[in-house]
């Protein structure tokens, strides 16, 4: 298996899976009652941003 060159954090498999998970959670959340949608949805958005930021910061740390 040939190693893939990583140009940015967006090339990382973990980041790509995180993006897919986010899309899947959005689809699931559409089935929630309206009152739960806002609480859970805002929590998931914060989580995704946090994970994405951690991956980006790690990449910067490794490159420097």
PESULSUL-V949682 format. One record per helix or strand. SS is the DSSP state (H for helix, E for strand). FROM is the first residue (numbers start at 1). TO is the last residue. Records with the same first field share a line. If there is no record, write none. Layout:
# PESULSUL-V949682
SS->FROM-TO ; FROM-TO
This chain:
# PESULSUL-V949682
H->9-11 ; 13-29 ; 34-63
